[in-house]
Amino acid sequence: MIVLKAVLASKDREYISAWLDFVQGSPSGSSIRFTAFSQWEAFRDHMNEQEGRELPDLVIAEPEFLNSWLSHGGETSGIPWLMLSEGLDEVDEDKRLMKYQPLPTLMDAVLNACRQPRRKKTHRPGQETLSIGVVSASGGSGKTAVAMHMAKQLGLAGYAVLYLNLETLDSSMPFLEKGLSRSGQRTLDAETGLSRLLYDLKVGRKESGKQGQAQSSSKGVDGYVLRHEVLKSDVFWPLSNRKELLQMSREDTKSLIRYLADCGQYDVLILDGDSGWDGRSEGIFDAADAFVWLVEDDISSMHRWGQWIQHMERTWPDLHESVLDRARFIVNKYRDSVINALPRPDLHLDAVLPYIPSWKQLSQEEVMLSSPIFQREVKRLCAMIVQDGEEELKQTGRIQKGDGWSL
């Protein structure tokens, strides 16, 4: 298990004592270790001694501690931080942690803000990356929101995760851009990562003379991807040239997914594709190990779901059977009960995800990734998918018994 390291700085010793007592008795206490300070000099010396050591995953401090540390190199250290505030400080809302609130709420905020140590997965014979496609027959079903929440929850659970958006019109950008810009990674190379990788893969296939065979994945993807701390995952900066996505074929998409899976750096790939029928969709259907297929409880969404399955059945009957075996059908934006009939007798529902009314009036992008109710249900969904993936990999001999997934 990955143990996170946090630094807590407050002049109030009783507050520190209450916090540490709670952590010691909390179920999540085993996953995080706190080092606490009530005096500036001790806090300063501790932070100055970090050179050559493994850095903390989060600093939580009152303004007089935090501002002094930030002005003396903390701002460029790369260590995430939260200001322990009583509400009067001028600081971005996502960096403010209200000092007096229920301790379980404080702990959830801390765990979400921690930098998840990036675990480089060692690619071992017999073990593969689990790729999960998040799909829907209808636009506006919440596909990107679910995909990003899954990436975040799996990242928080300690998995090495890559979120890949292949939508023609990328709807993830408003939620990702602020975090990427704050990280200081916004460079020309970073913004062209996916474009360069697609080009390199095409060149590799051309040189090999074998369709679908990419260059060796031994060099990994570090030169193409960015780390998104809020999402707890690696991401690609969204493509700015729509033509590159529109021209992606079924084989291009499969080659990309295979390369990302075979590079050995990730436990899970989250694949967020279009709601239309195109080469990218076909590639995801071919390559993904599992699917989260979203539907909404309305007549139009149910009808489109049935039409999509019927088209697949008539056009690619073998793929149709395979997709049904790998898919988990989920009602998103669920409100108390499902009132519409399913479009076909061979379809079923596996789970539901709640409707979050406040998302209709989003004014801050990061709020969408911070709903406790939605996070709880997505965590359950991730556990179901990962456990299913473990069983499938064991049955096919792709992992050894004992190498199982856990959440």
PyMOL commands that set and color helices and strands:
alter all, ss='L'
color gray80, all
select helices_A, chain A and resi 13-25+27-31+40-48+63-71+74-76+93-95+103-113+143-156+173-182+188-191+193-208+217-219+242-246+250-262+279-287+299-315+317-326+357-361+365-369+372-395
alter helices_A, ss='H'
color red, helices_A
select strands_A, chain A and resi 4-9+32-37+58-61+81-85+96-98+130-136+161-165+226-228+233-235+268-272+290-295+327-334+351-354
alter strands_A, ss='S'
color yellow, strands_A
deselect
rebuild
show_as cartoon
